[in-house]
Amino acid sequence: MSGALVFATEWSPDGTPTGLLPLGGQGVVIDRVLGQLRTLGKVEELRVVTRPADAAAFRERGIAVIESADPASDLALIAEAARTVTGSLIVAAADLVAHDGALLPVLSPRVRSTVGLVGSQDAGGQDASDQDAGDQGAGNQPAVRCERGRITAVGSTWHRATGASGTFGGLIKIGSGDLEALARACDDLADFAPTSPVGLEALAGSAGTTGVLLLALVRGGTSVGAHRVRQLISMRVTSPAAVTEAERALAAVDEPATRLRLAVKEHDDLFTTFFVSSYSPRVVRLAARLGLTPNTVTWISIGFAALSATAFALGTRPMLILGAALLYVGFLCDCVDGQLARYTLHYSPFGGWLDTMADRSKEYLVYGGLALGAGRVGLGNLWIYALAAVVLQTVRHMTDTWYGALQDSAVVQRQRAPLDARDHPAVPGGAAGTLTDRIGGTLAQLSDRMQSRRGSLAYWFKRTIVFPIGERWAVIMVTAALFDARVTFACILGWATIALGYTLTGRILRTRSMRVATLSEHPMAIHRDDGPIVRWLTGLVGGQLPPLLPIVAIGGATAAVLLNDLLSWGLPGMGPGDHLALVVLAALLVLAGVLTGRNPHTGPLDWLVPAALRAAEYLLVLAACRQDGVPRPVVFALLFAIVLYHYDLAGRLDKRSSPLRVRELAFGWDGRVLIIVIMAVAGVAETGAVVFTGYLLALFAVQGLRGMVAARRDLEPQLAAGWLAAFEDRPGVSCPAQRRPGTVSASETAATADRRAQG
């Protein structure tokens, strides 16, 4: 349940409150806004805030109002609501005219984070990206800058939003977790008002109460998601002419068809764009009519991938062709689940986590099926290539995850700024002007330029060379159907190696140009996957050594041991059954984890540490199993079980969700390495690997199922009963009683008309 405050505190040039401007056939503008809040946002506790002189005009329409004398009083009302409400709170402008589909991704009760409405055009139709840096948009629509899905700068009559890429649409939904930050933002504005160069009245006069509130939230460091309106209409109207323009724009758009198109990602991979998304919206519409949820489609996708892996495991040509066809259907479902979630807004943190886990599980199951099938038809033992593909892809994904975390840290640093600073200050970081800086900056500009030229060869090259999931699945389908598993693994390993070199080189150089070198805001012990042993010893030692170099060195030495065994180099003390080197490397890796565990990971390349730990753990597991002669299918299953826990960590960071609550039972990377090395030394590696694999998979499945059940029970935080009563006795504030039972307001009449018109 949500509460809402709608601010009807602005006027058209003739002195009419903009919320009372006539809207053809639908009463006045505010009627549409209130109807959308009630029907789309399921808002039950709702009040309109007006100036005292306008209160009577709104009450005549059956609208309950709160009188507020000026912007300072507006902020006091919001702060009081923030300290009273326990659910989400919506703050909206009364002059907003928008399609339902433009508002639903913000208003939906399923959206529990803080989100602001961002239009790509100002009221005059000019693209905000063409405006001069620092311009704060047209009329009452402040300019905003959006980065990585969040609003990072907001303009006003005095503040500059350098690099603006859109305009604020006049609606914010504040999640329950950010209500304290909302109250603090109101307090900050109240403190800033006496010293403001232009005064709070002037700031609110250009941006409205919602605009200055967003400004304070963003500069205070609150993560405000940016819902950018595309193809649909969202406008704030300031005159009868603007209302006419908005009505014409609304009528010109086929909203259901547009919403279906918008379900497809704006920027996707080459294969997905041309071979799936060209028709997948029809499948999305069918799935919606059948009542399928995105999670159901995800499970269907897993089923098709499992069938594909089974067909590949049989190894014959007809089965390889069938496996490729089943894999394509599975990939179609993998695309449809996300599109269906965006179309129906039926998404959840657990759904995002499930999608992440499913993507990797399906891909690695297919690798196992290909290796098994190759052995059945006499192509040789390809398990080592399947293992190499899993290790390479997982390490790549870990670098992607933590480079994204580094970028998020940079965005947060660019966002925070005091209200008395006209511009955002420069973000502290590396020394400017160095050769590495210049190269990184040039690469960043070149990459952004390639990304902006959508549809060009450079654009598709940039999106394809990184070997995204669509291209990986296309390679598997084509090479398996036309050739055999040897060609498939050769293409996967070759392309993935090129992609890793390309992305790592560019990211390492770009890191300096970001001017940020900290991941300290993340709980590194958790995301490094340190187990109880390392955490306990770290507490005793307090190790703060730089982490990357020792971990990479030990991982490289482990790779040498493994290659010596595979390629028969004959290095002394490193052959099959010679466990001394293995034991020493495992001990050194644990020691490195202990001596670096308390380091804040503020080095320019410390974002590579989690991926380096993953690589070192996998190589030690492979070396231990190889030296003790564990069958490779068993090794593959063990590695698959371990990888699941690392993708859970990535989901915990990226999707902000994980159903695994007792991670200590998986022992951490240090515990797993020591267990497997001890089993190898004791000569029970094969039996131990089977038992340990079963334990890890069972533990993961049980916790995952418990998380799925908990996700079904997870409801929107409830609004405190009668929170508006806090305003009843407040001096200078009027809050009339609710309407008599049985009466219907104009806003509800308009909402009913909307629903009938849309069928």
ABEGO torsion letter per residue (X at the ends): XBBBBBBBABBBAAGBBAAABBBBGAEBAAAAAAAAAAAAAGBABBBBBBBAAAAAAAAAAGBBBBBBABAAAAAAAAAAAAAABABBBBBBBAABBBBAAAAAAAABAABABBBBBBBABBAAGBBAAABBBGBAEBEABBBBBBBGGBBABBBBAABBBBGBABBBAGBBBBBAAAAAAAAAAAAAAAAAAAABAAEAAAAAAAAEAAAAAAAAAAAAGBBBBBBBBBGBBBBBBABAAAAAAAAAAAAABBAAAAAAAAABBABBBAAAAAAAAAAAAAAAAAAAAAGBBAAAAAAAAAAAAAAAAAAAAAGBAAAAAAAAAAAAAAAAAAAAAAAAAAAAGBBBAAAAAAAAAAAAAAAAAAAAAAAAAAAAAGAEBAAAAAAAAAAAAAAAAAAAAAAAAAAAAAAAAAABBBAABABBBBBBEBBBGBAAAAAAAAAAAAAAAAAABBGBAAAAAAAAAAGBAAAAAAAAAAAAAABBAAAAAAAAAAAAAAAAAAAAAAAAAAAAAAGBBBAAABBAAAAAGBBAAAAAAAAAAGBABBAAAAAAAAAAAAAAAAAAAAAGAGBBGABBGBAAAAAAAAAAAAAAAAAAAABAGABAAAAAAAAAAAAAAAAAAAAAAAAAGBBAAAAAAAAAAAAAAAAAAAAAAAAGBBABABAAAAGEAAAAAAAAAAAAAAGAAAAAAAAAAAAAAAAAAAAAAAAAAAAAABBBBBBBBGAAAAAAABBGBBBBBBBBBGBBBAAAAAAAAAAAAAX
